[in-house]
Amino acid sequence: MKFKKVISTLSIATMLLAFSGCTKDLDLSINIKNGDKYVIHEVTNQDMTMTLGTQQMATNQTVDMNLLMDVKDVDKDKNVTIEYKYDSMKMSATSNGQSMTYDSTKADESNPLNEVYKGIIGKSFTVKMTNKGKLLEIKGVTDLINSILDKVNVPDAQKETLKSSLTRSFGDDAIKSMVQQSMDIYPDKAVKKDDTWNKKYDIKTVFPITVDNTFKLLSNDSSEVSLNQQSNITADTKGTPIDIMGIKSNINLTGTSTGTVKINKSNGLLQSGEVTENMSGEMQMLKSSLIPQDIKVPMKMTAKITYDIKKK
């Protein structure tokens, strides 16, 4: 009888310990060490439709990219300095029956994209951030873009257009946006299962986007933390037109994204994730020498983004 009581007591104690482990508040933060190296693999598949009068134009683009992460420093305040390097890139795009592809692992001098994108591979930039993913400093982006332009054999007038395009995709604002999306996800205080927190930031690439994220802690086991991500997205030029292939345009899109991301408990980094975005609205092309009057173009965009980070 005593033996049964001991077994029963141990079982209850084990259950209580397990329960307390699941409900214990968790301080999510970056916990990497100087000298650590990681590989980020991200794939973005985007579909877009635009309706111009009775004509509908459909475009699909897939970008498959590998970035290397090299931890250069972790200071006394736990701020981390990371060097990011473009390791490889594959891109394919189709639009109205026409297609183009690029693969950095296959040298093809006849590919018009090769001259631009080959200059990106092997180039790096450095980011300093807090252990909560707040960006403090970014270096090397201007040098990256200039090194690409130096190797591109196009007239100076076209270089300015190319520089503008590269800056939107690989400039300071674009890099900050990329880092924010992958790092600025941590709650300001300790959390437990079913807790939620909010992260809101602006993305500046081709056009300005505001993302309002709500994260919810779904599960917390010995090796990883699973989060649900729900986002409201707004793209609005707010009366300040942007240049799209020589045409001044206003953008007004709204949408949502949903997904699940997993954080590695050992290093605090995103381990894997999958997010789906849906946006709709319109682009207003403004009257110019190229078009006789303002034209409103309804748009729909869907994107699926998957990624994982693995230690080298």
Backbone bond lengths (Angstrom), bond angles and torsions (degrees), N, CA, C in turn:
res aa  C-N    CA-C-N  psi(-1)  N-CA   C-N-CA  omega(-1)  CA-C   N-CA-C  phi
1 M - - - 1.463 - - 1.529 111.27 -
2 K 1.346 114.66 -45.07 1.466 118.09 178.85 1.520 111.05 -60.80
3 F 1.360 114.39 -39.86 1.465 118.31 179.24 1.521 111.10 -60.11
4 K 1.342 116.63 -41.53 1.469 120.60 178.83 1.517 110.97 -63.76
5 K 1.344 116.21 -38.15 1.464 119.73 179.36 1.529 111.00 -65.91
6 V 1.355 115.07 -38.79 1.467 119.15 178.85 1.515 110.27 -63.58
7 I 1.353 116.44 -45.75 1.459 121.59 179.21 1.522 110.39 -60.27
8 S 1.344 116.44 -42.94 1.458 121.29 -179.73 1.524 110.73 -63.75
9 T 1.344 116.12 -42.18 1.462 120.61 179.86 1.526 111.10 -64.44
10 L 1.344 115.71 -43.32 1.460 120.04 178.55 1.525 111.47 -62.73
11 S 1.332 116.76 -39.09 1.461 120.81 -179.95 1.525 110.78 -63.95
12 I 1.339 115.17 -43.69 1.468 119.73 178.99 1.524 110.33 -64.33
13 A 1.333 115.93 -42.58 1.459 119.98 -179.84 1.519 111.13 -62.42
14 T 1.340 114.96 -42.14 1.471 119.44 178.95 1.512 110.91 -61.93
15 M 1.354 117.27 -42.28 1.455 121.39 179.08 1.522 111.18 -63.38
16 L 1.321 115.72 -41.25 1.465 119.47 -179.64 1.513 111.37 -66.01
17 L 1.353 116.42 -40.04 1.455 119.76 178.31 1.517 110.90 -64.92
18 A 1.322 116.14 -42.30 1.461 120.14 179.17 1.513 110.54 -63.19
19 F 1.347 115.32 -42.02 1.462 119.54 -179.59 1.519 111.04 -65.43
20 S 1.342 116.03 -42.39 1.462 119.37 -179.59 1.519 110.74 -66.30
21 G 1.358 117.00 -32.38 1.460 120.47 177.26 1.503 111.65 -66.63
22 C 1.345 116.71 -35.41 1.468 120.15 -178.31 1.521 112.25 -75.10
23 T 1.333 115.57 -29.66 1.462 119.09 -174.70 1.523 112.65 -98.19
24 K 1.339 117.07 -5.95 1.450 120.41 -179.66 1.519 110.17 -62.54
25 D 1.335 115.75 136.53 1.458 119.74 179.04 1.528 110.01 -62.52
26 L 1.333 115.04 141.21 1.453 121.93 -174.88 1.522 109.82 -117.26
27 D 1.329 117.21 128.15 1.458 121.96 178.16 1.528 108.08 -95.12
28 L 1.326 116.65 95.95 1.457 121.31 -179.53 1.522 110.20 -79.62
29 S 1.323 116.82 124.78 1.466 121.18 179.08 1.522 108.87 -164.47
30 I 1.324 115.65 165.31 1.458 121.40 178.75 1.525 109.17 -73.35
31 N 1.333 116.19 131.76 1.460 120.68 -176.62 1.531 109.52 -135.70
32 I 1.328 116.04 58.94 1.454 120.64 -179.44 1.522 110.25 -102.92
33 K 1.338 116.16 164.10 1.458 120.89 -174.32 1.525 110.76 -118.67
34 N 1.322 115.03 151.52 1.455 121.05 176.81 1.531 109.52 -55.61
35 G 1.327 116.46 129.33 1.461 120.91 -179.05 1.516 114.39 96.61
36 D 1.335 118.14 -13.86 1.466 120.93 176.65 1.528 109.95 -63.33
37 K 1.332 115.86 145.20 1.462 121.44 177.73 1.532 109.47 -131.36
38 Y 1.328 115.41 138.86 1.462 121.27 -177.93 1.530 110.02 -136.98
39 V 1.327 114.90 161.20 1.461 121.88 174.63 1.526 108.54 -120.44
40 I 1.325 116.42 125.20 1.472 121.89 175.30 1.523 108.19 -100.04
41 H 1.317 116.14 125.77 1.470 121.05 175.28 1.525 107.62 -116.79
42 E 1.324 116.51 119.88 1.466 121.26 -178.00 1.528 109.89 -130.62
43 V 1.328 115.10 134.09 1.457 121.60 177.32 1.526 108.69 -124.83
44 T 1.334 116.34 126.05 1.460 121.91 177.45 1.522 108.60 -119.48
45 N 1.327 115.24 122.80 1.468 120.84 177.04 1.522 107.92 -117.00
46 Q 1.326 116.35 116.63 1.466 120.67 -173.35 1.530 111.22 -123.89
47 D 1.328 115.27 132.52 1.464 122.44 173.06 1.519 108.63 -113.96
48 M 1.330 116.73 137.27 1.455 121.27 178.90 1.522 109.68 -138.81
49 T 1.319 116.24 135.82 1.466 121.22 173.92 1.524 108.85 -122.39
50 M 1.319 115.96 138.46 1.460 123.24 177.29 1.524 107.75 -127.81
51 T 1.336 116.20 135.94 1.456 120.70 -178.70 1.517 109.67 -112.51
52 L 1.327 115.65 116.81 1.463 121.94 179.99 1.525 107.88 -117.14
53 G 1.343 115.47 100.63 1.467 119.95 -174.22 1.516 109.61 67.23
54 T 1.316 115.85 -120.68 1.466 120.41 178.28 1.525 111.79 -97.12
55 Q 1.333 116.42 -1.28 1.462 120.46 -176.40 1.527 111.10 -98.85
56 Q 1.320 115.61 132.26 1.462 121.16 177.80 1.527 109.75 -110.83
57 M 1.325 115.48 129.40 1.465 120.98 179.81 1.519 108.79 -112.35
58 A 1.330 115.36 126.71 1.462 120.97 -178.54 1.524 110.15 -114.26
59 T 1.326 115.67 136.64 1.462 121.51 179.95 1.516 109.29 -133.06
60 N 1.333 115.57 137.72 1.463 121.18 173.09 1.525 108.71 -125.29
61 Q 1.320 115.49 135.36 1.468 119.89 177.85 1.520 109.86 -137.27
62 T 1.322 115.83 133.84 1.461 121.85 176.59 1.519 109.13 -124.00
63 V 1.316 115.93 128.84 1.462 121.73 177.07 1.523 108.17 -122.54
64 D 1.333 115.84 122.95 1.462 123.12 -179.17 1.529 106.62 -118.76
65 M 1.335 116.38 114.37 1.463 119.83 -170.07 1.518 111.76 -133.20
66 N 1.333 115.80 142.78 1.461 122.93 172.33 1.522 109.58 -116.63
67 L 1.312 116.23 128.83 1.458 123.01 174.95 1.524 108.90 -118.30
68 L 1.330 116.00 139.87 1.455 120.68 174.51 1.525 109.46 -96.99
69 M 1.332 116.18 136.14 1.460 122.23 176.31 1.521 109.18 -111.55
70 D 1.317 116.62 127.32 1.465 122.08 178.86 1.525 107.93 -126.48
71 V 1.334 116.52 112.62 1.465 120.96 -177.86 1.527 108.95 -76.11
72 K 1.327 116.20 114.27 1.458 121.63 -175.16 1.521 113.16 -93.29
73 D 1.343 117.00 -26.59 1.465 118.12 -177.63 1.528 110.39 -165.19
74 V 1.313 115.65 145.39 1.466 123.41 168.78 1.521 105.88 -130.83
75 D 1.347 117.31 112.09 1.457 118.94 -173.70 1.527 111.94 -87.53
76 K 1.327 115.45 -178.21 1.467 120.93 -175.29 1.522 113.06 -64.01
77 D 1.335 116.84 -22.45 1.465 120.85 178.31 1.536 111.95 -92.75
78 K 1.333 116.17 9.05 1.469 124.23 179.39 1.525 113.26 71.13
79 N 1.333 116.96 13.55 1.458 119.52 171.97 1.530 108.59 -71.26
80 V 1.317 116.56 139.95 1.465 120.26 -176.29 1.525 110.51 -115.22
81 T 1.319 116.08 141.66 1.463 122.86 174.95 1.514 108.20 -113.78
82 I 1.329 115.93 122.94 1.466 121.53 -175.27 1.527 109.75 -125.45
83 E 1.328 115.45 133.73 1.463 120.81 171.17 1.531 108.02 -95.62
84 Y 1.335 115.82 125.02 1.462 122.25 175.42 1.528 108.51 -103.74
85 K 1.329 116.19 134.33 1.463 120.07 178.85 1.532 109.69 -130.49
86 Y 1.346 115.72 133.11 1.459 120.56 176.87 1.532 108.97 -72.61
87 D 1.319 116.64 116.44 1.456 121.03 -175.03 1.524 112.52 -97.79
88 S 1.325 117.33 -42.81 1.469 120.65 177.81 1.521 109.44 -158.38
89 M 1.335 115.48 158.38 1.461 120.26 -179.34 1.524 110.10 -152.74
90 K 1.327 114.94 133.02 1.454 121.68 172.08 1.520 107.38 -122.70
91 M 1.320 116.22 138.54 1.451 120.31 179.84 1.520 109.44 -141.97
92 S 1.331 115.62 137.34 1.457 120.39 173.52 1.521 108.32 -138.50
93 A 1.317 115.98 143.62 1.463 120.79 -179.60 1.523 109.14 -144.96
94 T 1.330 115.55 139.48 1.460 121.58 174.93 1.519 108.70 -130.46
95 S 1.321 115.92 141.62 1.461 121.20 179.50 1.521 109.06 -154.32
96 N 1.327 115.51 119.05 1.476 121.61 177.40 1.532 112.63 49.17
97 G 1.331 115.05 47.02 1.456 119.95 175.06 1.514 115.30 86.18
98 Q 1.333 118.03 -8.84 1.457 121.38 178.23 1.519 109.55 -103.89
99 S 1.327 116.11 148.53 1.461 119.36 -177.24 1.519 111.21 -142.50
100 M 1.327 115.26 157.99 1.453 122.20 173.77 1.518 108.58 -147.67
101 T 1.326 116.33 150.57 1.458 121.27 -179.68 1.524 109.62 -137.95
102 Y 1.330 114.72 159.63 1.462 120.67 174.43 1.520 107.90 -149.57
103 D 1.329 116.43 139.17 1.460 122.26 178.32 1.527 107.28 -141.39
104 S 1.331 116.09 113.55 1.471 119.86 -175.76 1.523 112.38 -66.52
105 T 1.330 117.56 -18.06 1.469 120.19 -179.65 1.528 111.76 -82.90
106 K 1.344 116.98 -6.47 1.462 121.12 -179.70 1.526 109.03 -125.11
107 A 1.312 116.03 106.10 1.468 120.47 -179.41 1.523 110.05 -67.59
108 D 1.313 116.36 123.73 1.464 121.84 -179.81 1.519 108.31 -142.92
109 E 1.317 116.18 92.98 1.461 121.01 -175.86 1.525 112.38 -66.07
110 S 1.337 117.30 -18.87 1.464 119.99 179.83 1.526 112.37 -80.48
111 N 1.332 116.68 -12.76 1.461 121.13 179.87 1.525 109.41 -79.11
112 P 1.339 118.83 120.62 1.470 120.65 -178.36 1.528 113.58 -61.95
113 L 1.330 117.27 -23.12 1.463 120.26 178.57 1.523 112.03 -78.55
114 N 1.316 116.45 -19.35 1.457 120.79 -174.23 1.521 112.29 -61.54
115 E 1.323 115.93 -41.84 1.461 120.24 -175.61 1.523 112.15 -63.09
116 V 1.339 116.47 -33.68 1.462 120.11 -179.96 1.521 111.13 -81.49
117 Y 1.332 116.57 -54.21 1.455 119.82 -170.69 1.521 113.98 -74.94
118 K 1.339 117.83 -26.18 1.462 118.15 179.98 1.534 110.96 -64.74
119 G 1.347 115.98 -24.34 1.455 119.59 178.51 1.514 113.74 -73.93
120 I 1.324 116.65 -12.67 1.467 120.87 -179.80 1.525 110.92 -86.52
121 I 1.342 116.05 -37.81 1.458 120.34 -175.90 1.534 110.26 -63.29
122 G 1.320 115.04 130.44 1.458 120.86 -178.52 1.515 114.24 90.07
123 K 1.331 116.47 -11.61 1.468 120.47 178.28 1.532 109.68 -83.93
124 S 1.322 115.28 154.74 1.468 119.61 -174.96 1.522 111.59 -137.92
125 F 1.304 114.89 165.21 1.462 123.37 171.63 1.526 107.02 -144.90
126 T 1.319 116.73 160.58 1.466 121.47 -175.50 1.520 110.46 -121.28
127 V 1.320 114.76 137.13 1.464 121.62 -178.17 1.527 109.52 -126.50
128 K 1.334 115.16 136.86 1.457 120.72 173.13 1.519 108.09 -115.56
129 M 1.327 116.71 132.68 1.464 121.00 -177.66 1.520 110.26 -146.12
130 T 1.335 115.82 163.00 1.461 120.36 174.59 1.527 108.85 -75.18
131 N 1.326 116.49 169.88 1.465 118.84 178.45 1.527 111.77 -74.54
132 K 1.340 117.11 0.70 1.462 121.99 172.98 1.529 111.22 -104.53
133 G 1.334 115.98 9.91 1.454 120.19 174.16 1.513 115.75 84.35
134 K 1.333 117.72 10.67 1.468 120.89 177.50 1.520 109.75 -80.64
135 L 1.316 116.63 125.54 1.458 121.82 -176.94 1.523 110.76 -72.64
136 L 1.335 115.99 128.63 1.457 121.66 179.34 1.521 112.52 -107.88
137 E 1.333 116.55 -36.12 1.460 119.50 -173.25 1.532 109.71 -160.18
138 I 1.322 115.80 147.22 1.459 120.79 175.99 1.525 108.31 -138.20
139 K 1.344 116.22 135.13 1.463 121.11 -177.38 1.533 110.47 -134.32
140 G 1.319 115.50 149.51 1.457 120.87 170.25 1.508 116.15 94.67
141 V 1.335 118.44 -4.20 1.460 120.48 -176.51 1.529 111.36 -70.37
142 T 1.339 116.73 -43.78 1.467 120.10 179.35 1.521 110.97 -61.11
143 D 1.332 116.89 -41.63 1.466 121.01 177.94 1.524 110.46 -62.96
144 L 1.331 116.65 -37.19 1.459 120.83 179.45 1.524 110.58 -61.12
145 I 1.326 116.75 -48.98 1.467 120.80 -178.42 1.521 111.28 -66.13
146 N 1.346 116.91 -42.05 1.459 119.88 -179.83 1.530 112.06 -64.34
147 S 1.327 116.83 -36.21 1.467 119.76 179.61 1.522 110.90 -67.34
148 I 1.333 117.00 -32.22 1.463 120.87 176.53 1.520 109.74 -68.41
149 L 1.332 116.30 -47.47 1.462 120.99 -177.75 1.529 111.73 -63.36
150 D 1.327 117.13 -33.96 1.462 120.68 -179.04 1.524 111.89 -63.95
151 K 1.346 116.33 -25.83 1.461 120.04 -175.49 1.528 113.25 -99.18
152 V 1.342 116.37 -5.07 1.457 119.80 -178.05 1.524 109.79 -89.47
153 N 1.318 116.50 127.63 1.458 121.73 -177.19 1.530 110.65 -93.83
154 V 1.335 115.75 78.54 1.463 121.51 176.94 1.527 108.47 -136.45
155 P 1.341 117.95 158.21 1.469 120.86 177.82 1.527 111.63 -58.68
156 D 1.333 116.59 153.21 1.467 121.55 -177.38 1.526 112.35 -56.47
157 A 1.339 116.67 -38.53 1.469 119.99 179.98 1.526 110.75 -61.47
158 Q 1.328 116.82 -40.50 1.468 120.83 178.74 1.522 111.47 -72.70
159 K 1.330 116.10 -27.79 1.466 119.46 178.99 1.526 111.16 -62.63
160 E 1.347 116.19 -36.67 1.460 119.28 179.24 1.526 110.86 -63.81
161 T 1.336 115.81 -41.55 1.469 120.30 177.12 1.522 110.41 -64.66
162 L 1.342 116.08 -42.89 1.463 120.60 179.20 1.525 110.90 -64.93
163 K 1.334 116.26 -40.26 1.468 120.05 178.94 1.520 110.61 -61.08
164 S 1.327 116.80 -42.15 1.461 121.07 178.42 1.527 110.56 -61.13
165 S 1.336 116.74 -42.60 1.460 121.41 -179.97 1.526 110.95 -66.49
166 L 1.339 116.64 -45.04 1.463 120.30 179.76 1.529 111.46 -64.62
167 T 1.326 116.40 -37.08 1.462 120.11 179.55 1.521 110.98 -63.51
168 R 1.341 116.65 -38.48 1.464 119.68 178.62 1.529 111.40 -66.56
169 S 1.338 116.56 -31.91 1.466 120.23 -177.10 1.527 113.53 -94.07
170 F 1.353 117.04 -32.39 1.461 120.14 -173.25 1.527 113.24 -131.66
171 G 1.340 118.02 10.20 1.456 120.95 -179.66 1.516 112.94 -79.27
172 D 1.341 116.01 -176.25 1.469 122.13 -177.96 1.530 112.09 -52.07
173 D 1.342 115.74 -50.63 1.469 119.52 -176.72 1.525 111.28 -63.44
174 A 1.342 116.90 -40.54 1.464 120.35 -179.93 1.525 111.03 -65.73
175 I 1.340 116.87 -42.38 1.464 120.65 179.61 1.523 110.76 -66.76
176 K 1.335 116.23 -42.09 1.468 119.42 177.45 1.528 110.18 -59.03
177 S 1.330 115.61 -41.91 1.459 119.88 -179.72 1.521 111.13 -63.00
178 M 1.340 116.53 -43.41 1.452 120.46 -179.72 1.528 111.14 -62.62
179 V 1.334 116.71 -44.32 1.459 120.77 -179.25 1.526 110.46 -66.15
180 Q 1.332 116.85 -41.53 1.461 119.98 179.04 1.525 111.55 -58.94
181 Q 1.324 116.21 -44.66 1.461 119.69 -177.04 1.522 112.39 -62.77
182 S 1.333 116.93 -31.95 1.463 119.43 -176.84 1.526 113.33 -97.36
183 M 1.337 117.61 -17.12 1.460 119.67 -174.09 1.530 114.48 -119.80
184 D 1.332 117.88 -32.42 1.469 119.80 -175.53 1.528 109.93 -85.67
185 I 1.334 115.25 66.30 1.471 121.05 -176.75 1.523 112.29 -125.56
186 Y 1.319 117.60 -4.19 1.460 120.71 -169.50 1.532 112.06 -86.74
187 P 1.336 116.93 139.11 1.477 119.91 177.76 1.517 110.75 -70.19
188 D 1.328 115.96 152.49 1.467 120.72 -178.68 1.526 112.52 -75.27
189 K 1.321 116.39 -17.34 1.465 120.01 179.47 1.520 109.78 -134.63
190 A 1.321 116.19 169.14 1.462 121.05 -179.92 1.529 109.84 -63.97
191 V 1.330 115.75 145.10 1.463 121.37 -176.76 1.528 110.03 -132.51
192 K 1.335 114.49 165.02 1.464 120.59 175.72 1.523 108.33 -135.67
193 K 1.320 116.14 177.98 1.457 122.25 -176.90 1.529 111.40 -51.26
194 D 1.324 115.88 134.51 1.470 126.00 178.79 1.530 113.67 77.85
195 D 1.337 118.07 -3.37 1.468 119.37 173.75 1.528 109.64 -69.18
196 T 1.338 115.83 150.47 1.467 121.43 177.51 1.527 109.44 -126.29
197 W 1.328 115.61 155.77 1.458 121.33 174.65 1.520 108.90 -151.40
198 N 1.318 115.52 161.68 1.463 121.47 -171.90 1.525 110.92 -117.41
199 K 1.326 115.84 141.27 1.458 122.28 174.53 1.528 107.89 -135.49
200 K 1.311 117.02 122.39 1.457 121.18 -178.33 1.529 109.12 -126.03
201 Y 1.333 116.21 133.46 1.453 119.39 178.81 1.526 110.29 -155.04
202 D 1.321 115.17 165.83 1.463 122.18 179.22 1.520 109.61 -104.69
203 I 1.330 115.20 138.46 1.457 122.40 175.99 1.521 107.92 -110.99
204 K 1.320 116.75 130.56 1.461 120.51 -179.97 1.529 108.61 -122.46
205 T 1.331 115.77 100.77 1.460 120.79 175.81 1.523 107.88 -126.62
206 V 1.331 117.66 -113.88 1.463 119.99 177.98 1.519 110.44 -64.96
207 F 1.349 116.81 -41.30 1.458 121.96 173.48 1.522 108.87 -143.56
208 P 1.338 117.78 156.96 1.472 120.14 -174.65 1.527 112.46 -70.83
209 I 1.330 115.51 135.88 1.463 122.23 -179.42 1.522 108.73 -131.58
210 T 1.324 116.59 136.16 1.460 122.11 173.04 1.526 108.73 -108.16
211 V 1.327 116.26 127.91 1.465 122.18 -179.13 1.521 108.75 -117.61
212 D 1.320 116.02 125.23 1.467 122.49 178.24 1.524 107.77 -114.84
213 N 1.338 116.29 101.52 1.465 122.24 -174.76 1.521 112.19 -96.04
214 T 1.320 116.10 140.18 1.458 122.14 168.47 1.525 107.86 -120.82
215 F 1.326 116.22 121.93 1.459 121.74 178.57 1.523 109.78 -106.13
216 K 1.337 115.09 144.56 1.467 121.04 176.75 1.522 108.74 -131.63
217 L 1.329 116.58 130.54 1.460 120.81 179.59 1.530 108.97 -77.83
218 L 1.330 115.65 111.89 1.469 121.19 -177.48 1.515 112.72 -86.89
219 S 1.330 116.51 -43.45 1.465 119.80 -177.92 1.521 110.29 -154.77
220 N 1.333 114.91 157.93 1.452 121.82 -177.21 1.522 108.12 -145.35
221 D 1.342 116.30 99.48 1.456 117.93 178.44 1.525 109.83 -109.36
222 S 1.315 116.85 -166.04 1.464 119.90 -171.85 1.528 113.56 -69.39
223 S 1.341 117.77 -23.17 1.460 119.34 -174.14 1.524 114.83 -117.70
224 E 1.336 118.22 -23.76 1.457 119.33 -176.06 1.524 112.27 -148.83
225 V 1.323 114.25 159.40 1.461 122.63 176.62 1.520 107.69 -118.21
226 S 1.321 116.62 130.76 1.467 121.24 -179.20 1.523 109.72 -105.78
227 L 1.343 115.47 131.18 1.459 121.65 -178.88 1.519 110.28 -122.24
228 N 1.328 115.94 142.07 1.457 121.02 167.78 1.529 107.93 -93.12
229 Q 1.333 116.01 139.07 1.457 121.41 179.85 1.522 109.89 -121.48
230 Q 1.324 116.55 124.03 1.464 122.80 175.54 1.526 106.98 -125.86
231 S 1.342 116.14 129.89 1.459 118.94 -174.14 1.520 112.10 -134.82
232 N 1.323 114.84 144.45 1.469 121.65 167.75 1.518 107.45 -105.11
233 I 1.338 116.10 132.67 1.461 121.27 -174.06 1.524 109.64 -123.11
234 T 1.312 115.96 135.01 1.462 121.42 176.73 1.520 109.23 -132.61
235 A 1.334 115.89 127.59 1.466 121.59 173.67 1.517 107.45 -116.75
236 D 1.310 116.96 114.58 1.463 120.63 -174.19 1.527 109.35 -148.19
237 T 1.318 116.32 118.62 1.465 120.05 178.39 1.526 111.99 -76.12
238 K 1.343 116.91 -11.45 1.468 123.38 174.55 1.529 112.84 52.71
239 G 1.307 115.00 45.98 1.461 119.70 175.83 1.508 115.13 78.45
240 T 1.323 117.32 5.01 1.465 121.07 175.75 1.524 107.58 -109.82
241 P 1.332 117.16 92.93 1.471 120.51 -172.61 1.527 112.81 -59.96
242 I 1.320 114.79 149.45 1.456 121.29 174.80 1.526 108.48 -108.97
243 D 1.310 115.89 160.26 1.462 121.26 -179.32 1.523 109.52 -94.96
244 I 1.338 116.02 118.67 1.460 121.46 176.72 1.525 107.85 -120.18
245 M 1.338 114.76 102.33 1.467 121.44 -179.62 1.539 111.80 53.09
246 G 1.336 115.09 43.67 1.456 120.40 175.82 1.510 115.32 86.28
247 I 1.330 117.64 0.78 1.465 121.36 -179.44 1.526 108.94 -114.45
248 K 1.322 116.92 123.40 1.453 121.18 176.79 1.530 109.47 -71.26
249 S 1.337 115.81 130.32 1.469 119.23 -173.84 1.521 110.86 -143.14
250 N 1.326 114.84 148.54 1.456 122.04 169.99 1.529 108.60 -104.36
251 I 1.333 115.52 142.68 1.463 121.63 -179.90 1.521 109.07 -119.18
252 N 1.326 116.69 135.19 1.464 121.72 174.38 1.527 108.28 -141.85
253 L 1.337 115.75 101.68 1.462 122.17 -178.84 1.521 109.85 -131.38
254 T 1.315 116.48 146.56 1.462 121.35 172.96 1.522 108.34 -134.77
255 G 1.322 115.73 157.72 1.460 118.26 179.18 1.510 112.09 179.72
256 T 1.320 114.62 -168.55 1.457 121.60 -178.06 1.528 109.74 -138.98
257 S 1.302 115.35 163.14 1.462 120.51 170.35 1.520 108.50 -139.27
258 T 1.304 115.86 147.89 1.462 122.13 178.55 1.520 108.65 -136.46
259 G 1.309 115.89 149.86 1.458 118.03 178.41 1.511 112.77 178.37
260 T 1.312 114.63 178.60 1.454 122.51 177.16 1.515 108.83 -128.51
261 V 1.315 116.77 131.89 1.464 121.20 177.14 1.525 109.02 -124.25
262 K 1.321 115.00 149.38 1.461 120.55 -179.68 1.519 109.81 -122.07
263 I 1.321 115.66 135.56 1.460 122.51 -178.74 1.525 109.26 -110.31
264 N 1.322 116.00 131.94 1.453 122.08 176.30 1.537 109.00 -74.18
265 K 1.326 117.07 121.34 1.467 119.85 -175.33 1.521 112.25 -69.71
266 S 1.323 117.63 -25.46 1.451 120.55 -177.82 1.516 112.21 -69.57
267 N 1.353 116.79 -45.62 1.470 119.26 -176.80 1.524 113.87 -112.20
268 G 1.345 117.74 -7.58 1.457 121.41 177.88 1.511 115.04 77.64
269 L 1.342 118.10 2.32 1.461 120.96 -179.38 1.523 111.55 -86.99
270 L 1.332 115.31 156.83 1.453 119.53 170.87 1.517 108.47 -58.14
271 Q 1.310 116.92 127.34 1.457 121.45 -179.98 1.524 111.20 -93.43
272 S 1.331 115.83 -40.16 1.462 120.75 177.42 1.523 108.25 -164.64
273 G 1.322 115.12 164.78 1.456 119.09 178.82 1.504 111.69 -171.95
274 E 1.315 114.51 159.25 1.467 121.39 175.46 1.523 107.78 -146.36
275 V 1.330 116.00 122.60 1.460 121.64 -176.17 1.522 109.30 -131.00
276 T 1.332 116.50 137.45 1.464 121.68 176.87 1.522 109.22 -116.83
277 E 1.343 115.83 129.19 1.459 121.78 -179.31 1.525 110.27 -114.27
278 N 1.327 116.07 141.44 1.465 122.55 174.99 1.523 108.78 -133.65
279 M 1.337 116.79 126.19 1.457 121.13 -179.87 1.526 109.57 -137.72
280 S 1.322 115.29 150.05 1.465 120.33 176.53 1.531 109.16 -149.66
281 G 1.322 115.54 160.88 1.458 120.94 -179.14 1.505 109.47 157.95
282 E 1.339 116.09 -139.26 1.458 118.07 -178.91 1.522 112.06 -151.27
283 M 1.311 113.81 156.46 1.455 122.74 170.53 1.521 107.52 -112.50
284 Q 1.305 116.70 131.71 1.455 121.19 177.66 1.523 109.08 -108.58
285 M 1.344 116.10 108.39 1.457 120.98 177.15 1.521 108.91 -83.86
286 L 1.320 116.72 127.00 1.458 121.79 -172.43 1.527 112.07 -89.26
287 K 1.323 114.38 147.61 1.465 122.34 -179.38 1.531 110.51 -54.90
288 S 1.341 115.18 135.34 1.458 120.55 179.74 1.524 108.70 -159.08
289 S 1.319 115.34 -170.20 1.468 119.21 177.47 1.518 111.65 -67.92
290 L 1.326 116.07 -17.94 1.467 120.66 -179.00 1.520 113.05 -90.52
291 I 1.336 117.26 -29.66 1.464 120.51 178.17 1.529 109.11 -131.75
292 P 1.343 118.37 139.57 1.472 121.28 -172.00 1.520 114.94 -74.17
293 Q 1.334 117.71 -21.07 1.465 120.58 -177.94 1.524 109.86 -155.52
294 D 1.351 115.22 165.16 1.464 119.44 177.29 1.524 109.76 -60.72
295 I 1.316 115.78 139.05 1.467 121.09 179.83 1.523 109.23 -129.47
296 K 1.329 116.93 127.68 1.455 122.00 175.79 1.530 109.12 -96.25
297 V 1.331 115.08 128.23 1.461 120.83 -176.37 1.528 109.30 -121.57
298 P 1.349 118.62 106.97 1.466 120.55 175.48 1.530 111.08 -60.78
299 M 1.335 116.17 142.25 1.464 121.34 -176.98 1.523 110.63 -135.00
300 K 1.331 115.18 146.99 1.463 121.95 170.56 1.524 107.94 -135.36
301 M 1.330 116.04 136.42 1.464 121.00 -179.23 1.516 110.09 -133.82
302 T 1.319 115.81 135.53 1.461 122.39 174.52 1.521 108.23 -131.13
303 A 1.309 116.95 133.63 1.464 120.24 179.72 1.521 109.81 -137.49
304 K 1.319 115.27 139.92 1.460 121.66 173.26 1.521 107.50 -118.07
305 I 1.325 116.05 124.57 1.450 121.53 -176.85 1.524 109.45 -120.20
306 T 1.314 117.11 124.52 1.458 121.83 175.51 1.520 108.73 -123.53
307 Y 1.321 116.81 148.21 1.451 119.82 -179.55 1.510 110.94 -158.14
308 D 1.317 115.35 158.42 1.463 120.61 173.08 1.521 108.03 -151.73
309 I 1.326 115.67 153.84 1.445 122.70 178.31 1.538 108.10 -125.56
310 K 1.322 115.09 124.72 1.467 119.93 -179.00 1.526 109.99 -125.97
311 K 1.314 115.53 144.94 1.465 120.36 179.02 1.521 109.00 -77.90
312 K 1.347 115.68 138.33 1.473 120.12 178.02 1.531 110.42 -79.39
